[in-house]
């Protein structure tokens, strides 16, 4: 027997928590997190994939205890 689950979007207040869980230690710009929240529309899978793609493209990198976002790339 199969079951259906209704999934609701991740509330914007939890986007920074999930991003920090994915990235690990280090500070991350609040403005970037706000833009990220608006882009992913509450979709946790999209958030993780967006961060992964940014890391692979070198647009997000860790340096001296903080995450640096390359907004020019």
Secondary structure, 3 states (H helix, E strand, C coil): CCCCCCCCCCCHHHHHHHHHHHHCCCECCHHHHHHHHHHHCCCHHHHHHHHHHHHHHCCEEEECCEEEECCCC
